[in-house]
């Protein structure tokens, strides 16, 4: 995460999340049909801070197994004290 949030609510920077390997969290079935990898790159466009949680969202690109790509929209929150975050990915249909 390299995200800057302005007082106006606009956001800039970049977000990348790579989830790979054999884990209990695998996105089988529609709409993603993943087996082993999920690589998300996003460009935040809006956000806000409610200490200690930072929220941002924006368009991005999902790279799936076999190199397939999809346009997506992401919503992320990150707690800077607990170092936890949640990524929500919505695929454009």
Gaussian input, Z-matrix of N, CA and C with variables (Angstrom, degrees):
# hf/3-21g

backbone

0 1
 N
 C     1     B1
 C     2     B2     1     A1
 N     3     B3     2     A2     1     D1
 C     4     B4     3     A3     2     D2
 C     5     B5     4     A4     3     D3
 N     6     B6     5     A5     4     D4
 C     7     B7     6     A6     5     D5
 C     8     B8     7     A7     6     D6
 N     9     B9     8     A8     7     D7
 C    10    B10     9     A9     8     D8
 C    11    B11    10    A10     9     D9
 N    12    B12    11    A11    10    D10
 C    13    B13    12    A12    11    D11
 C    14    B14    13    A13    12    D12
 N    15    B15    14    A14    13    D13
 C    16    B16    15    A15    14    D14
 C    17    B17    16    A16    15    D15
 N    18    B18    17    A17    16    D16
 C    19    B19    18    A18    17    D17
 C    20    B20    19    A19    18    D18
 N    21    B21    20    A20    19    D19
 C    22    B22    21    A21    20    D20
 C    23    B23    22    A22    21    D21
 N    24    B24    23    A23    22    D22
 C    25    B25    24    A24    23    D23
 C    26    B26    25    A25    24    D24
 N    27    B27    26    A26    25    D25
 C    28    B28    27    A27    26    D26
 C    29    B29    28    A28    27    D27
 N    30    B30    29    A29    28    D28
 C    31    B31    30    A30    29    D29
 C    32    B32    31    A31    30    D30
 N    33    B33    32    A32    31    D31
 C    34    B34    33    A33    32    D32
 C    35    B35    34    A34    33    D33
 N    36    B36    35    A35    34    D34
 C    37    B37    36    A36    35    D35
 C    38    B38    37    A37    36    D36
 N    39    B39    38    A38    37    D37
 C    40    B40    39    A39    38    D38
 C    41    B41    40    A40    39    D39
 N    42    B42    41    A41    40    D40
 C    43    B43    42    A42    41    D41
 C    44    B44    43    A43    42    D42
 N    45    B45    44    A44    43    D43
 C    46    B46    45    A45    44    D44
 C    47    B47    46    A46    45    D45
 N    48    B48    47    A47    46    D46
 C    49    B49    48    A48    47    D47
 C    50    B50    49    A49    48    D48
 N    51    B51    50    A50    49    D49
 C    52    B52    51    A51    50    D50
 C    53    B53    52    A52    51    D51
 N    54    B54    53    A53    52    D52
 C    55    B55    54    A54    53    D53
 C    56    B56    55    A55    54    D54
 N    57    B57    56    A56    55    D55
 C    58    B58    57    A57    56    D56
 C    59    B59    58    A58    57    D57
 N    60    B60    59    A59    58    D58
 C    61    B61    60    A60    59    D59
 C    62    B62    61    A61    60    D60
 N    63    B63    62    A62    61    D61
 C    64    B64    63    A63    62    D62
 C    65    B65    64    A64    63    D63
 N    66    B66    65    A65    64    D64
 C    67    B67    66    A66    65    D65
 C    68    B68    67    A67    66    D66
 N    69    B69    68    A68    67    D67
 C    70    B70    69    A69    68    D68
 C    71    B71    70    A70    69    D69
 N    72    B72    71    A71    70    D70
 C    73    B73    72    A72    71    D71
 C    74    B74    73    A73    72    D72
 N    75    B75    74    A74    73    D73
 C    76    B76    75    A75    74    D74
 C    77    B77    76    A76    75    D75
 N    78    B78    77    A77    76    D76
 C    79    B79    78    A78    77    D77
 C    80    B80    79    A79    78    D78
 N    81    B81    80    A80    79    D79
 C    82    B82    81    A81    80    D80
 C    83    B83    82    A82    81    D81
 N    84    B84    83    A83    82    D82
 C    85    B85    84    A84    83    D83
 C    86    B86    85    A85    84    D84
 N    87    B87    86    A86    85    D85
 C    88    B88    87    A87    86    D86
 C    89    B89    88    A88    87    D87
 N    90    B90    89    A89    88    D88
 C    91    B91    90    A90    89    D89
 C    92    B92    91    A91    90    D90
 N    93    B93    92    A92    91    D91
 C    94    B94    93    A93    92    D92
 C    95    B95    94    A94    93    D93
 N    96    B96    95    A95    94    D94
 C    97    B97    96    A96    95    D95
 C    98    B98    97    A97    96    D96
 N    99    B99    98    A98    97    D97
 C   100   B100    99    A99    98    D98
 C   101   B101   100   A100    99    D99
 N   102   B102   101   A101   100   D100
 C   103   B103   102   A102   101   D101
 C   104   B104   103   A103   102   D102
 N   105   B105   104   A104   103   D103
 C   106   B106   105   A105   104   D104
 C   107   B107   106   A106   105   D105
 N   108   B108   107   A107   106   D106
 C   109   B109   108   A108   107   D107
 C   110   B110   109   A109   108   D108
 N   111   B111   110   A110   109   D109
 C   112   B112   111   A111   110   D110
 C   113   B113   112   A112   111   D111
 N   114   B114   113   A113   112   D112
 C   115   B115   114   A114   113   D113
 C   116   B116   115   A115   114   D114
 N   117   B117   116   A116   115   D115
 C   118   B118   117   A117   116   D116
 C   119   B119   118   A118   117   D117
 N   120   B120   119   A119   118   D118
 C   121   B121   120   A120   119   D119
 C   122   B122   121   A121   120   D120
 N   123   B123   122   A122   121   D121
 C   124   B124   123   A123   122   D122
 C   125   B125   124   A124   123   D123
 N   126   B126   125   A125   124   D124
 C   127   B127   126   A126   125   D125
 C   128   B128   127   A127   126   D126
 N   129   B129   128   A128   127   D127
 C   130   B130   129   A129   128   D128
 C   131   B131   130   A130   129   D129
 N   132   B132   131   A131   130   D130
 C   133   B133   132   A132   131   D131
 C   134   B134   133   A133   132   D132
 N   135   B135   134   A134   133   D133
 C   136   B136   135   A135   134   D134
 C   137   B137   136   A136   135   D135
 N   138   B138   137   A137   136   D136
 C   139   B139   138   A138   137   D137
 C   140   B140   139   A139   138   D138
 N   141   B141   140   A140   139   D139
 C   142   B142   141   A141   140   D140
 C   143   B143   142   A142   141   D141
 N   144   B144   143   A143   142   D142
 C   145   B145   144   A144   143   D143
 C   146   B146   145   A145   144   D144
 N   147   B147   146   A146   145   D145
 C   148   B148   147   A147   146   D146
 C   149   B149   148   A148   147   D147
 N   150   B150   149   A149   148   D148
 C   151   B151   150   A150   149   D149
 C   152   B152   151   A151   150   D150
 N   153   B153   152   A152   151   D151
 C   154   B154   153   A153   152   D152
 C   155   B155   154   A154   153   D153
 N   156   B156   155   A155   154   D154
 C   157   B157   156   A156   155   D155
 C   158   B158   157   A157   156   D156
 N   159   B159   158   A158   157   D157
 C   160   B160   159   A159   158   D158
 C   161   B161   160   A160   159   D159
 N   162   B162   161   A161   160   D160
 C   163   B163   162   A162   161   D161
 C   164   B164   163   A163   162   D162
 N   165   B165   164   A164   163   D163
 C   166   B166   165   A165   164   D164
 C   167   B167   166   A166   165   D165
 N   168   B168   167   A167   166   D166
 C   169   B169   168   A168   167   D167
 C   170   B170   169   A169   168   D168
 N   171   B171   170   A170   169   D169
 C   172   B172   171   A171   170   D170
 C   173   B173   172   A172   171   D171
 N   174   B174   173   A173   172   D172
 C   175   B175   174   A174   173   D173
 C   176   B176   175   A175   174   D174
 N   177   B177   176   A176   175   D175
 C   178   B178   177   A177   176   D176
 C   179   B179   178   A178   177   D177
 N   180   B180   179   A179   178   D178
 C   181   B181   180   A180   179   D179
 C   182   B182   181   A181   180   D180
 N   183   B183   182   A182   181   D181
 C   184   B184   183   A183   182   D182
 C   185   B185   184   A184   183   D183
 N   186   B186   185   A185   184   D184
 C   187   B187   186   A186   185   D185
 C   188   B188   187   A187   186   D186
 N   189   B189   188   A188   187   D187
 C   190   B190   189   A189   188   D188
 C   191   B191   190   A190   189   D189
 N   192   B192   191   A191   190   D190
 C   193   B193   192   A192   191   D191
 C   194   B194   193   A193   192   D192
 N   195   B195   194   A194   193   D193
 C   196   B196   195   A195   194   D194
 C   197   B197   196   A196   195   D195
 N   198   B198   197   A197   196   D196
 C   199   B199   198   A198   197   D197
 C   200   B200   199   A199   198   D198
 N   201   B201   200   A200   199   D199
 C   202   B202   201   A201   200   D200
 C   203   B203   202   A202   201   D201
 N   204   B204   203   A203   202   D202
 C   205   B205   204   A204   203   D203
 C   206   B206   205   A205   204   D204
 N   207   B207   206   A206   205   D205
 C   208   B208   207   A207   206   D206
 C   209   B209   208   A208   207   D207
 N   210   B210   209   A209   208   D208
 C   211   B211   210   A210   209   D209
 C   212   B212   211   A211   210   D210
 N   213   B213   212   A212   211   D211
 C   214   B214   213   A213   212   D212
 C   215   B215   214   A214   213   D213
 N   216   B216   215   A215   214   D214
 C   217   B217   216   A216   215   D215
 C   218   B218   217   A217   216   D216
 N   219   B219   218   A218   217   D217
 C   220   B220   219   A219   218   D218
 C   221   B221   220   A220   219   D219
 N   222   B222   221   A221   220   D220
 C   223   B223   222   A222   221   D221
 C   224   B224   223   A223   222   D222
 N   225   B225   224   A224   223   D223
 C   226   B226   225   A225   224   D224
 C   227   B227   226   A226   225   D225
 N   228   B228   227   A227   226   D226
 C   229   B229   228   A228   227   D227
 C   230   B230   229   A229   228   D228
 N   231   B231   230   A230   229   D229
 C   232   B232   231   A231   230   D230
 C   233   B233   232   A232   231   D231
 N   234   B234   233   A233   232   D232
 C   235   B235   234   A234   233   D233
 C   236   B236   235   A235   234   D234
 N   237   B237   236   A236   235   D235
 C   238   B238   237   A237   236   D236
 C   239   B239   238   A238   237   D237
 N   240   B240   239   A239   238   D238
 C   241   B241   240   A240   239   D239
 C   242   B242   241   A241   240   D240
 N   243   B243   242   A242   241   D241
 C   244   B244   243   A243   242   D242
 C   245   B245   244   A244   243   D243
 N   246   B246   245   A245   244   D244
 C   247   B247   246   A246   245   D245
 C   248   B248   247   A247   246   D246
 N   249   B249   248   A248   247   D247
 C   250   B250   249   A249   248   D248
 C   251   B251   250   A250   249   D249
 N   252   B252   251   A251   250   D250
 C   253   B253   252   A252   251   D251
 C   254   B254   253   A253   252   D252
 N   255   B255   254   A254   253   D253
 C   256   B256   255   A255   254   D254
 C   257   B257   256   A256   255   D255
 N   258   B258   257   A257   256   D256
 C   259   B259   258   A258   257   D257
 C   260   B260   259   A259   258   D258
 N   261   B261   260   A260   259   D259
 C   262   B262   261   A261   260   D260
 C   263   B263   262   A262   261   D261
 N   264   B264   263   A263   262   D262
 C   265   B265   264   A264   263   D263
 C   266   B266   265   A265   264   D264
 N   267   B267   266   A266   265   D265
 C   268   B268   267   A267   266   D266
 C   269   B269   268   A268   267   D267
 N   270   B270   269   A269   268   D268
 C   271   B271   270   A270   269   D269
 C   272   B272   271   A271   270   D270
 N   273   B273   272   A272   271   D271
 C   274   B274   273   A273   272   D272
 C   275   B275   274   A274   273   D273
 N   276   B276   275   A275   274   D274
 C   277   B277   276   A276   275   D275
 C   278   B278   277   A277   276   D276

   B1=1.4441
   B2=1.5136
   B3=1.3006
   B4=1.4562
   B5=1.5286
   B6=1.3247
   B7=1.4590
   B8=1.5218
   B9=1.3289
   B10=1.4616
   B11=1.5224
   B12=1.3252
   B13=1.4592
   B14=1.5229
   B15=1.3251
   B16=1.4616
   B17=1.5280
   B18=1.3201
   B19=1.4630
   B20=1.5246
   B21=1.3268
   B22=1.4764
   B23=1.5276
   B24=1.3450
   B25=1.4591
   B26=1.5140
   B27=1.3373
   B28=1.4604
   B29=1.5230
   B30=1.3163
   B31=1.4638
   B32=1.5191
   B33=1.3266
   B34=1.4583
   B35=1.5185
   B36=1.3115
   B37=1.4549
   B38=1.5110
   B39=1.3296
   B40=1.4589
   B41=1.5244
   B42=1.3224
   B43=1.4565
   B44=1.5205
   B45=1.3281
   B46=1.4584
   B47=1.5212
   B48=1.3142
   B49=1.4548
   B50=1.5220
   B51=1.3228
   B52=1.4537
   B53=1.5160
   B54=1.3137
   B55=1.4590
   B56=1.5229
   B57=1.3117
   B58=1.4581
   B59=1.5189
   B60=1.3245
   B61=1.4492
   B62=1.5062
   B63=1.2883
   B64=1.4669
   B65=1.5210
   B66=1.3105
   B67=1.4576
   B68=1.5194
   B69=1.3084
   B70=1.4615
   B71=1.5237
   B72=1.3290
   B73=1.4602
   B74=1.5183
   B75=1.3050
   B76=1.4564
   B77=1.5182
   B78=1.3154
   B79=1.4549
   B80=1.5287
   B81=1.3317
   B82=1.4610
   B83=1.5169
   B84=1.3032
   B85=1.4554
   B86=1.5109
   B87=1.3173
   B88=1.4593
   B89=1.5247
   B90=1.3223
   B91=1.4536
   B92=1.5246
   B93=1.3477
   B94=1.4601
   B95=1.5304
   B96=1.3184
   B97=1.4655
   B98=1.5298
   B99=1.3121
   B100=1.4582
   B101=1.5154
   B102=1.3353
   B103=1.4543
   B104=1.5200
   B105=1.3364
   B106=1.4609
   B107=1.5250
   B108=1.3127
   B109=1.4568
   B110=1.5281
   B111=1.3040
   B112=1.4633
   B113=1.5169
   B114=1.3088
   B115=1.4575
   B116=1.5217
   B117=1.3179
   B118=1.4593
   B119=1.5247
   B120=1.3280
   B121=1.4664
   B122=1.5206
   B123=1.3177
   B124=1.4678
   B125=1.5224
   B126=1.3295
   B127=1.4582
   B128=1.5203
   B129=1.3129
   B130=1.4674
   B131=1.5300
   B132=1.3363
   B133=1.4612
   B134=1.5223
   B135=1.3376
   B136=1.4621
   B137=1.5254
   B138=1.3316
   B139=1.4529
   B140=1.5058
   B141=1.3157
   B142=1.4524
   B143=1.5155
   B144=1.3294
   B145=1.4610
   B146=1.5127
   B147=1.3226
   B148=1.4552
   B149=1.5239
   B150=1.3155
   B151=1.4682
   B152=1.5160
   B153=1.3194
   B154=1.4599
   B155=1.5288
   B156=1.3375
   B157=1.4670
   B158=1.5253
   B159=1.3270
   B160=1.4580
   B161=1.5312
   B162=1.3233
   B163=1.4616
   B164=1.5263
   B165=1.3289
   B166=1.4590
   B167=1.5186
   B168=1.3321
   B169=1.4601
   B170=1.5194
   B171=1.3399
   B172=1.4539
   B173=1.5097
   B174=1.3339
   B175=1.4573
   B176=1.5259
   B177=1.3272
   B178=1.4566
   B179=1.5066
   B180=1.3163
   B181=1.4592
   B182=1.5167
   B183=1.3125
   B184=1.4551
   B185=1.5201
   B186=1.3370
   B187=1.4657
   B188=1.5139
   B189=1.3307
   B190=1.4566
   B191=1.5247
   B192=1.3349
   B193=1.4604
   B194=1.5200
   B195=1.3237
   B196=1.4533
   B197=1.5124
   B198=1.3285
   B199=1.4567
   B200=1.5135
   B201=1.3339
   B202=1.4619
   B203=1.5211
   B204=1.3269
   B205=1.4614
   B206=1.5172
   B207=1.3132
   B208=1.4608
   B209=1.5215
   B210=1.3232
   B211=1.4581
   B212=1.5166
   B213=1.3240
   B214=1.4588
   B215=1.5230
   B216=1.2966
   B217=1.4565
   B218=1.5237
   B219=1.3238
   B220=1.4603
   B221=1.5182
   B222=1.3174
   B223=1.4584
   B224=1.5233
   B225=1.3216
   B226=1.4676
   B227=1.5161
   B228=1.3318
   B229=1.4606
   B230=1.5183
   B231=1.3186
   B232=1.4576
   B233=1.5184
   B234=1.3365
   B235=1.4535
   B236=1.5255
   B237=1.3152
   B238=1.4631
   B239=1.5279
   B240=1.3238
   B241=1.4635
   B242=1.5284
   B243=1.3318
   B244=1.4706
   B245=1.5295
   B246=1.3407
   B247=1.4611
   B248=1.5292
   B249=1.3160
   B250=1.4616
   B251=1.5225
   B252=1.3327
   B253=1.4516
   B254=1.5193
   B255=1.3202
   B256=1.4600
   B257=1.5130
   B258=1.3200
   B259=1.4558
   B260=1.5209
   B261=1.3252
   B262=1.4650
   B263=1.5101
   B264=1.3254
   B265=1.4594
   B266=1.5194
   B267=1.3263
   B268=1.4758
   B269=1.5147
   B270=1.2995
   B271=1.4608
   B272=1.5145
   B273=1.3413
   B274=1.4610
   B275=1.5080
   B276=1.3168
   B277=1.4656
   B278=1.5085
   A1=108.28
   A2=114.25
   A3=121.63
   A4=105.99
   A5=115.80
   A6=121.49
   A7=109.82
   A8=115.00
   A9=122.24
   A10=107.86
   A11=116.43
   A12=121.11
   A13=108.60
   A14=115.17
   A15=121.47
   A16=110.38
   A17=116.26
   A18=121.44
   A19=111.81
   A20=116.64
   A21=121.69
   A22=112.86
   A23=117.31
   A24=121.10
   A25=113.72
   A26=116.78
   A27=118.86
   A28=108.69
   A29=115.91
   A30=121.10
   A31=109.17
   A32=115.82
   A33=121.44
   A34=108.41
   A35=115.70
   A36=120.56
   A37=111.35
   A38=115.54
   A39=119.58
   A40=110.26
   A41=114.25
   A42=121.86
   A43=107.05
   A44=116.85
   A45=121.59
   A46=108.87
   A47=115.81
   A48=121.58
   A49=108.44
   A50=116.52
   A51=122.38
   A52=108.49
   A53=116.33
   A54=121.76
   A55=106.23
   A56=115.80
   A57=119.02
   A58=110.45
   A59=114.82
   A60=120.68
   A61=112.49
   A62=114.86
   A63=120.99
   A64=108.96
   A65=115.75
   A66=119.49
   A67=108.54
   A68=115.13
   A69=120.16
   A70=110.37
   A71=116.41
   A72=120.74
   A73=109.07
   A74=116.76
   A75=122.17
   A76=107.52
   A77=116.59
   A78=121.68
   A79=111.02
   A80=116.01
   A81=120.17
   A82=109.20
   A83=116.87
   A84=121.06
   A85=113.13
   A86=116.12
   A87=122.05
   A88=110.79
   A89=120.64
   A90=124.36
   A91=113.48
   A92=119.24
   A93=119.80
   A94=115.16
   A95=119.68
   A96=123.23
   A97=113.17
   A98=117.99
   A99=122.45
   A100=111.37
   A101=115.62
   A102=120.80
   A103=112.23
   A104=117.08
   A105=118.64
   A106=116.14
   A107=119.41
   A108=118.87
   A109=111.37
   A110=113.98
   A111=121.52
   A112=106.09
   A113=116.55
   A114=122.81
   A115=107.67
   A116=116.97
   A117=121.96
   A118=109.45
   A119=116.01
   A120=123.21
   A121=106.32
   A122=117.83
   A123=120.25
   A124=110.70
   A125=114.27
   A126=122.72
   A127=107.79
   A128=117.90
   A129=120.56
   A130=111.33
   A131=115.74
   A132=120.91
   A133=112.73
   A134=116.89
   A135=119.63
   A136=109.26
   A137=115.55
   A138=119.00
   A139=112.32
   A140=115.06
   A141=122.20
   A142=108.77
   A143=114.88
   A144=121.79
   A145=108.32
   A146=115.46
   A147=123.25
   A148=104.86
   A149=116.15
   A150=123.40
   A151=112.03
   A152=118.43
   A153=130.02
   A154=113.68
   A155=117.39
   A156=120.04
   A157=110.53
   A158=114.52
   A159=122.97
   A160=107.59
   A161=116.99
   A162=122.78
   A163=108.13
   A164=117.48
   A165=119.96
   A166=109.87
   A167=114.80
   A168=120.79
   A169=109.32
   A170=114.26
   A171=119.62
   A172=112.00
   A173=116.28
   A174=121.45
   A175=111.32
   A176=114.46
   A177=118.53
   A178=112.65
   A179=113.98
   A180=122.00
   A181=108.88
   A182=115.99
   A183=123.17
   A184=108.23
   A185=116.71
   A186=121.37
   A187=106.95
   A188=115.23
   A189=121.32
   A190=110.45
   A191=115.63
   A192=121.78
   A193=110.08
   A194=116.51
   A195=120.65
   A196=114.21
   A197=118.03
   A198=121.34
   A199=115.29
   A200=118.75
   A201=120.24
   A202=108.82
   A203=115.84
   A204=121.40
   A205=110.18
   A206=116.12
   A207=121.61
   A208=109.09
   A209=116.00
   A210=120.90
   A211=108.08
   A212=116.26
   A213=121.62
   A214=110.51
   A215=114.83
   A216=123.57
   A217=105.40
   A218=117.89
   A219=120.64
   A220=110.77
   A221=114.62
   A222=123.36
   A223=105.74
   A224=116.55
   A225=121.33
   A226=109.36
   A227=115.46
   A228=119.58
   A229=107.25
   A230=115.71
   A231=121.21
   A232=109.05
   A233=116.31
   A234=122.26
   A235=107.01
   A236=116.91
   A237=120.26
   A238=112.85
   A239=117.97
   A240=120.19
   A241=112.23
   A242=116.47
   A243=119.83
   A244=112.33
   A245=116.65
   A246=123.57
   A247=111.64
   A248=116.36
   A249=122.43
   A250=108.27
   A251=115.52
   A252=119.05
   A253=109.64
   A254=114.31
   A255=120.57
   A256=108.44
   A257=115.19
   A258=122.48
   A259=108.52
   A260=116.67
   A261=121.89
   A262=107.29
   A263=116.44
   A264=122.34
   A265=108.71
   A266=114.73
   A267=120.23
   A268=107.42
   A269=115.47
   A270=120.79
   A271=109.10
   A272=115.27
   A273=120.53
   A274=107.68
   A275=117.73
   A276=121.90
   A277=111.18
   D1=127.99
   D2=173.59
   D3=-139.75
   D4=77.83
   D5=-170.12
   D6=-122.43
   D7=135.40
   D8=175.08
   D9=-116.79
   D10=131.90
   D11=179.19
   D12=-117.30
   D13=123.72
   D14=-179.35
   D15=-83.98
   D16=160.39
   D17=176.83
   D18=-57.94
   D19=-27.36
   D20=-179.00
   D21=-74.18
   D22=-12.11
   D23=-177.88
   D24=97.76
   D25=-2.40
   D26=175.37
   D27=-80.83
   D28=154.28
   D29=179.69
   D30=-132.12
   D31=153.07
   D32=176.98
   D33=-144.83
   D34=169.04
   D35=179.34
   D36=116.27
   D37=-149.29
   D38=-177.79
   D39=-148.35
   D40=155.52
   D41=177.38
   D42=-137.07
   D43=134.14
   D44=175.98
   D45=-137.46
   D46=136.05
   D47=178.13
   D48=-140.20
   D49=122.38
   D50=177.84
   D51=-114.86
   D52=119.41
   D53=175.75
   D54=-118.55
   D55=117.40
   D56=-174.31
   D57=-141.52
   D58=166.36
   D59=175.24
   D60=95.82
   D61=-169.80
   D62=-178.86
   D63=-96.66
   D64=106.58
   D65=-179.95
   D66=-131.22
   D67=171.32
   D68=178.08
   D69=-70.89
   D70=-20.91
   D71=-178.33
   D72=-99.44
   D73=93.71
   D74=177.60
   D75=-126.65
   D76=133.90
   D77=-174.94
   D78=-90.76
   D79=75.32
   D80=175.12
   D81=-79.59
   D82=149.39
   D83=175.22
   D84=83.11
   D85=173.69
   D86=-176.84
   D87=-61.37
   D88=149.83
   D89=1.14
   D90=-92.99
   D91=-1.76
   D92=-171.27
   D93=-100.77
   D94=-35.76
   D95=178.31
   D96=55.04
   D97=50.83
   D98=-178.31
   D99=-98.16
   D100=150.54
   D101=175.50
   D102=-117.64
   D103=-43.75
   D104=-170.39
   D105=-135.47
   D106=-15.12
   D107=-175.58
   D108=-144.49
   D109=145.74
   D110=171.67
   D111=-145.50
   D112=114.56
   D113=-178.26
   D114=-118.35
   D115=117.62
   D116=-176.79
   D117=-114.86
   D118=127.13
   D119=172.06
   D120=-120.05
   D121=130.41
   D122=-178.61
   D123=-141.02
   D124=156.11
   D125=176.08
   D126=-117.78
   D127=103.79
   D128=-179.46
   D129=-61.01
   D130=138.49
   D131=178.19
   D132=-121.14
   D133=-20.62
   D134=177.04
   D135=-145.58
   D136=157.67
   D137=-179.80
   D138=-176.54
   D139=173.38
   D140=176.96
   D141=-158.03
   D142=162.37
   D143=-179.67
   D144=-122.38
   D145=130.74
   D146=171.38
   D147=-130.25
   D148=86.74
   D149=-169.14
   D150=-43.12
   D151=129.41
   D152=7.32
   D153=-97.54
   D154=19.09
   D155=-175.97
   D156=-104.60
   D157=133.89
   D158=176.31
   D159=-109.40
   D160=133.78
   D161=179.61
   D162=-119.75
   D163=139.41
   D164=171.95
   D165=-153.90
   D166=160.91
   D167=179.44
   D168=-149.58
   D169=163.54
   D170=178.08
   D171=166.52
   D172=176.75
   D173=-178.73
   D174=-77.38
   D175=157.71
   D176=179.01
   D177=-161.82
   D178=-168.12
   D179=-178.70
   D180=-136.01
   D181=132.67
   D182=178.01
   D183=-106.09
   D184=126.97
   D185=173.67
   D186=-106.34
   D187=125.49
   D188=-175.91
   D189=-110.44
   D190=178.22
   D191=175.82
   D192=-47.72
   D193=139.96
   D194=177.42
   D195=77.25
   D196=6.35
   D197=177.52
   D198=82.18
   D199=9.35
   D200=177.34
   D201=-67.33
   D202=147.70
   D203=-179.31
   D204=-123.54
   D205=151.18
   D206=176.04
   D207=-144.92
   D208=142.16
   D209=173.06
   D210=-76.65
   D211=137.22
   D212=-176.10
   D213=-138.57
   D214=172.51
   D215=169.38
   D216=-126.81
   D217=136.89
   D218=-179.14
   D219=-116.94
   D220=150.32
   D221=170.12
   D222=-128.98
   D223=127.23
   D224=-176.34
   D225=-131.58
   D226=139.32
   D227=164.76
   D228=-126.56
   D229=145.41
   D230=179.12
   D231=-137.53
   D232=131.67
   D233=177.01
   D234=-97.70
   D235=113.25
   D236=-175.12
   D237=-72.77
   D238=-19.40
   D239=178.52
   D240=-82.63
   D241=-42.69
   D242=-177.69
   D243=-93.08
   D244=-9.30
   D245=-178.57
   D246=59.83
   D247=35.58
   D248=175.03
   D249=-106.30
   D250=151.91
   D251=172.69
   D252=-147.80
   D253=159.76
   D254=175.49
   D255=-129.30
   D256=132.66
   D257=178.24
   D258=-113.48
   D259=124.87
   D260=173.46
   D261=-112.68
   D262=127.14
   D263=-178.68
   D264=-113.87
   D265=126.42
   D266=174.98
   D267=-116.46
   D268=126.49
   D269=-178.54
   D270=-89.97
   D271=135.20
   D272=174.12
   D273=-76.15
   D274=128.66
   D275=178.91
   D276=-99.75

